[in-house]
């Protein structure tokens, strides 16, 4: 009997390992090999065909030419804008939850941009804000004169952040509404009976109850700011004017595919980006553990 149980446990164990082998092979082939290849080529001068070992030369160049700090500045501008989208999502969520007039209509309107790709949103905004775009033509016709919003760093950043807010609002509201659904209605009713106004309910009930949802939304957005700005930047500003709105992931593309023989340099940038995201992820998990204790 004991032997049969051991044989059955062994068979179940083998079946379990056999079940995960395909997934493991998929990850190894499509993720593991490219990562190892990128790390190796970050120590080389590589044009896609020919490889020349240069050691840490690419990394030295990245840290000494000042380019890395300029690129990270773009990402950090978006990081500094995150409290705004979190607050906006929170306010809209509470209004929808309390079923203000037209809440069903606005719930759909806010979510529509989320289902659009960043490239679609980007080209739409470029059509509106370009020097000869729809808004410039309208402003010129009413006597305000045309303006190249994408040709100035400050206004270009404002347009990019507006795109980010517009596309992220629906996602954030959806996440927070799911968190709101877990809050007992009796808590709100008791607060209203005690005379708590909208602001008090927001600060004393909603925000403390939504900490896990807020953390999750913040976590995915911080990760996106470092690895997902490429399509938006490419389609709206092209990284310009100059390189003033170029994030690090977009520069990886420029160096890897638009600069001759710079794929090794682009690989080094990719490794640094991976380490930056890894550090931010570790910090966020530690903060999450602190909140959960």
Backbone torsions as a table, in degrees:
resi	resn	phi	psi	omega
1	UNK	NA	-45.4	179.1
2	UNK	-62.6	-39.6	179.9
3	UNK	-63.7	-40.6	179.4
4	UNK	-64.0	-41.2	178.6
5	UNK	-62.7	-43.3	179.2
6	UNK	-64.0	-41.7	178.4
7	UNK	-64.0	-40.2	178.5
8	UNK	-65.0	-41.7	178.5
9	UNK	-64.6	-38.1	179.0
10	UNK	-65.8	-42.0	178.9
11	UNK	-64.2	-41.9	178.0
12	UNK	-63.9	-38.5	178.2
13	UNK	-64.5	-44.9	178.2
14	UNK	-63.7	-39.1	177.8
15	UNK	-63.3	-38.5	177.5
16	UNK	-63.9	-45.2	178.1
17	UNK	-63.8	-39.9	179.4
18	UNK	-64.2	-30.5	-179.5
19	UNK	-71.8	-32.6	-177.1
20	UNK	-91.4	-11.1	-179.3
21	UNK	-59.5	-47.0	179.1
22	UNK	-58.2	-43.1	178.8
23	UNK	-65.0	-40.5	179.1
24	UNK	-63.0	-43.8	178.7
25	UNK	-63.8	-40.1	178.4
26	UNK	-60.7	-47.3	179.7
27	UNK	-63.5	-41.7	-178.3
28	UNK	-64.2	-42.1	-176.3
29	UNK	-75.1	-45.8	-171.8
30	UNK	-95.3	-11.1	177.8
31	UNK	-123.7	-49.6	-176.1
32	UNK	-63.3	-51.1	-178.3
33	UNK	-61.9	-46.8	176.7
34	UNK	-60.1	-37.4	179.4
35	UNK	-65.1	-45.9	178.5
36	UNK	-62.3	-42.1	179.5
37	UNK	-62.9	-41.5	179.7
38	UNK	-64.4	-43.4	178.9
39	UNK	-61.7	-44.1	179.6
40	UNK	-62.5	-48.7	-176.5
41	UNK	-70.6	-14.5	176.3
42	UNK	-68.7	-15.9	177.3
43	UNK	-100.7	16.1	-177.4
44	UNK	-130.5	164.0	166.1
45	UNK	-97.6	112.3	-168.2
46	UNK	-132.9	129.1	178.1
47	UNK	-108.3	13.6	-178.3
48	UNK	100.4	-22.4	178.6
49	UNK	-123.0	-52.1	-176.4
50	UNK	-100.2	139.1	-177.4
51	UNK	-123.4	131.7	176.4
52	UNK	-130.4	122.3	-177.3
53	UNK	-69.0	126.0	179.7
54	UNK	-125.1	6.8	179.4
55	UNK	64.3	-131.6	-178.4
56	UNK	-90.0	17.0	-177.3
57	UNK	-57.1	-41.9	179.6
58	UNK	-63.7	-40.8	-179.4
59	UNK	-68.4	-39.8	177.1
60	UNK	-61.1	-43.1	179.5
61	UNK	-63.3	-41.6	-179.1
62	UNK	-62.4	-42.2	-175.4
63	UNK	-82.8	-17.6	-177.5
64	UNK	-100.4	-22.7	-178.3
65	UNK	-86.5	-1.8	176.9
66	UNK	77.1	0.8	-175.4
67	UNK	-69.7	-37.4	-177.2
68	UNK	-61.1	-44.2	-177.5
69	UNK	-67.5	-36.0	176.6
70	UNK	-64.9	-39.7	179.8
71	UNK	-68.9	-44.2	-178.9
72	UNK	-65.7	-25.2	177.7
73	UNK	-59.4	-39.8	178.8
74	UNK	-62.8	-45.7	179.0
75	UNK	-63.1	-38.9	-177.7
76	UNK	-72.5	-26.5	173.2
77	UNK	-61.2	-42.2	177.4
78	UNK	-67.7	-38.1	177.3
79	UNK	-60.5	-41.4	-179.6
80	UNK	-68.2	-21.0	179.6
81	UNK	-85.5	-8.0	-175.1
82	UNK	-62.9	-39.8	177.9
83	UNK	-55.5	-32.2	179.6
84	UNK	-64.6	-46.4	-178.8
85	UNK	-71.0	-33.5	177.4
86	UNK	-64.6	-45.8	179.3
87	UNK	-64.4	-42.1	179.5
88	UNK	-62.3	-44.9	177.9
89	UNK	-61.7	-38.9	-178.9
90	UNK	-65.2	-45.5	-179.0
91	UNK	-65.2	-46.1	-179.7
92	UNK	-63.5	-39.1	179.3
93	UNK	-60.9	-46.3	-178.9
94	UNK	-64.5	-41.3	179.2
95	UNK	-63.2	-42.2	178.1
96	UNK	-68.0	-37.9	-179.3
97	UNK	-64.8	-36.6	179.4
98	UNK	-84.7	5.0	172.0
99	UNK	55.7	58.0	174.0
100	UNK	-66.9	167.8	-177.2
101	UNK	-57.3	125.8	179.6
102	UNK	80.8	19.5	-173.3
103	UNK	-64.6	-33.7	179.6
104	UNK	-66.7	-40.4	178.4
105	UNK	-65.0	-47.2	-177.2
106	UNK	-68.6	-31.0	177.5
107	UNK	-60.3	-40.1	178.0
108	UNK	-72.2	-42.0	-177.8
109	UNK	-62.4	-41.9	-178.0
110	UNK	-67.9	-28.5	-175.6
111	UNK	-87.2	-21.6	-175.9
112	UNK	-54.7	-46.4	-179.2
113	UNK	-60.8	-24.9	-178.6
114	UNK	-65.5	-32.6	-177.5
115	UNK	-82.2	-8.6	176.8
116	UNK	-83.7	146.2	176.5
117	UNK	-72.8	156.6	179.8
118	UNK	-61.8	-31.8	179.5
119	UNK	-67.0	-42.5	178.1
120	UNK	-62.1	-46.7	178.4
121	UNK	-61.2	-42.4	-178.1
122	UNK	-63.5	-47.5	-179.9
123	UNK	-68.3	-31.0	174.8
124	UNK	-62.8	-46.2	-180.0
125	UNK	-69.2	-33.8	176.9
126	UNK	-65.5	-38.9	177.1
127	UNK	-62.9	-35.4	-178.7
128	UNK	-77.1	-42.3	-168.4
129	UNK	-104.4	-0.4	179.3
130	UNK	-64.4	166.0	-176.9
131	UNK	-57.1	-37.7	177.6
132	UNK	-111.7	29.8	-179.9
133	UNK	-81.6	-177.9	-174.0
134	UNK	-61.5	-43.5	-177.9
135	UNK	-69.6	-36.9	178.0
136	UNK	-65.7	-41.1	178.2
137	UNK	-63.9	-42.9	178.9
138	UNK	-63.7	-45.1	179.4
139	UNK	-62.6	-37.8	179.9
140	UNK	-66.3	-38.0	-177.4
141	UNK	-71.8	-27.3	178.0
142	UNK	-92.6	7.2	174.3
143	UNK	91.7	8.8	179.4
144	UNK	-88.8	-11.4	-178.4
145	UNK	81.5	149.3	179.8
146	UNK	-75.8	156.8	-178.5
147	UNK	-144.9	136.2	178.7
148	UNK	-94.1	86.5	-177.9
149	UNK	-64.3	-33.3	-178.0
150	UNK	-80.0	-6.8	-179.6
151	UNK	-91.5	1.2	179.6
152	UNK	-125.6	137.0	-172.1
153	UNK	-59.3	-47.9	-176.0
154	UNK	-62.2	-50.0	-179.2
155	UNK	-68.0	-33.2	177.4
156	UNK	-64.1	-41.9	176.5
157	UNK	-63.5	-40.8	-180.0
158	UNK	-62.5	-39.1	178.7
159	UNK	-68.0	-42.0	177.9
160	UNK	-62.4	-42.4	179.5
161	UNK	-68.3	-36.7	175.7
162	UNK	-61.3	-42.6	176.3
163	UNK	-60.5	-42.9	179.6
164	UNK	-61.9	-45.6	178.6
165	UNK	-62.6	-47.4	-174.4
166	UNK	-61.6	-40.1	-177.4
167	UNK	-82.8	-24.1	-176.6
168	UNK	-90.9	-18.3	-174.0
169	UNK	-58.8	-48.2	-177.8
170	UNK	-62.0	-41.2	179.0
171	UNK	-63.8	-45.7	-179.6
172	UNK	-63.6	-42.3	179.6
173	UNK	-63.9	-40.5	179.5
174	UNK	-61.7	-44.6	179.8
175	UNK	-63.7	-44.1	-177.4
176	UNK	-72.6	-32.6	175.3
177	UNK	-63.5	-37.6	175.9
178	UNK	-62.9	-38.5	176.3
179	UNK	-68.5	-37.5	178.6
180	UNK	-64.2	-31.9	-178.7
181	UNK	-63.3	-22.2	-179.3
182	UNK	-85.7	-7.2	179.7
183	UNK	-85.0	132.2	-178.3
184	UNK	-66.4	134.1	177.5
185	UNK	-64.8	-27.9	-179.8
186	UNK	-61.3	-31.4	178.8
187	UNK	-64.8	-43.5	178.8
188	UNK	-66.8	-42.0	-179.4
189	UNK	-63.6	-41.8	178.9
190	UNK	-64.8	-39.1	179.1
191	UNK	-65.0	-40.0	179.1
192	UNK	-65.9	-40.1	178.9
193	UNK	-63.5	-36.8	179.5
194	UNK	-77.0	-1.6	176.5
195	UNK	90.6	13.4	179.3
196	UNK	-71.7	128.0	178.7
197	UNK	-83.6	-175.5	-176.2
198	UNK	-59.2	-43.1	-178.6
199	UNK	-65.4	-40.7	178.4
200	UNK	-65.3	-41.0	178.5
201	UNK	-64.4	-36.1	179.5
202	UNK	-65.6	-45.8	-174.3
203	UNK	-78.8	-34.0	-172.6
204	UNK	-96.2	-24.0	-176.3
205	UNK	-118.0	-54.7	-170.4
206	UNK	-66.7	-56.3	-174.6
207	UNK	-61.0	-48.5	177.8
208	UNK	-59.3	-35.6	-179.0
209	UNK	-74.9	-23.2	-176.2
210	UNK	-98.0	10.0	-178.6
211	UNK	-55.1	-46.8	178.1
212	UNK	-60.9	-41.1	179.6
213	UNK	-67.8	-41.3	178.2
214	UNK	-63.6	-40.2	179.1
215	UNK	-64.5	-43.9	-180.0
216	UNK	-61.8	-45.2	179.0
217	UNK	-62.2	-42.3	178.6
218	UNK	-64.8	-41.2	-178.6
219	UNK	-60.8	-50.4	-177.4
220	UNK	-68.7	-29.1	179.5
221	UNK	-75.8	-37.8	176.1
222	UNK	-62.8	-43.1	177.0
223	UNK	-62.1	-43.3	-179.7
224	UNK	-63.1	-37.7	-178.6
225	UNK	-61.3	-29.4	-179.7
226	UNK	-92.3	-27.2	-174.9
227	UNK	-121.1	-1.9	-174.6
228	UNK	-122.6	7.2	-178.1
229	UNK	-78.8	-15.7	-174.4
230	UNK	-53.1	-55.1	-175.7
231	UNK	-62.9	-36.9	-179.6
232	UNK	-68.4	-46.1	179.8
233	UNK	-65.3	-42.5	-179.4
234	UNK	-60.3	-42.1	-173.7
235	UNK	-85.0	-23.8	-177.2
236	UNK	-96.0	-60.5	-173.3
237	UNK	-109.5	-16.0	-174.3
238	UNK	65.3	20.6	-178.6
239	UNK	87.2	-6.7	-175.1
240	UNK	-92.3	-178.8	0.7
241	UNK	-68.4	137.0	-171.8
242	UNK	66.4	-125.5	173.9
243	UNK	-117.0	21.1	-170.5
244	UNK	-68.8	-24.5	177.7
245	UNK	-115.2	25.3	-178.5
246	UNK	-90.0	114.3	174.9
247	UNK	-81.5	171.7	-173.2
248	UNK	-66.7	-35.6	-179.3
249	UNK	-69.3	-32.0	177.5
250	UNK	-71.7	-36.2	177.4
251	UNK	-66.1	-32.9	175.6
252	UNK	-59.1	-43.2	177.1
253	UNK	-63.8	-45.6	-178.3
254	UNK	-62.5	-44.8	-179.1
255	UNK	-70.7	-37.5	-175.3
256	UNK	-77.7	-32.1	-171.4
257	UNK	-123.3	-7.5	178.9
258	UNK	-124.8	5.4	176.3
259	UNK	-124.4	125.9	-178.4
260	UNK	-66.0	127.2	173.1
261	UNK	71.9	19.7	-176.4
262	UNK	-110.3	18.5	-179.4
263	UNK	-70.7	-27.7	173.7
264	UNK	-66.2	-41.9	176.4
265	UNK	-63.3	-41.8	177.6
266	UNK	-64.1	-36.4	177.1
267	UNK	-64.2	-39.8	177.7
268	UNK	-64.6	-40.6	175.6
269	UNK	-61.6	-38.6	179.8
270	UNK	-64.1	-41.7	178.6
271	UNK	-63.8	-42.5	178.2
272	UNK	-64.2	-40.3	177.4
273	UNK	-62.5	-41.3	177.6
274	UNK	-60.2	-43.3	-179.7
275	UNK	-67.5	-38.0	178.8
276	UNK	-63.1	-46.6	179.1
277	UNK	-63.9	-37.9	178.7
278	UNK	-62.2	-42.5	179.1
279	UNK	-65.0	-45.9	179.1
280	UNK	-62.0	-39.0	178.9
281	UNK	-64.6	-43.3	178.6
282	UNK	-61.7	-44.2	179.6
283	UNK	-61.9	-43.0	-178.5
284	UNK	-65.7	-39.0	177.7
285	UNK	-66.5	-37.1	176.7
286	UNK	-65.5	-40.4	176.9
287	UNK	-64.2	-40.1	178.3
288	UNK	-61.7	-41.5	177.5
289	UNK	-63.6	-36.6	178.9
290	UNK	-64.2	-39.7	178.7
291	UNK	-69.5	-34.4	-175.3
292	UNK	-78.7	-18.4	-179.9
293	UNK	-71.5	NA	NA
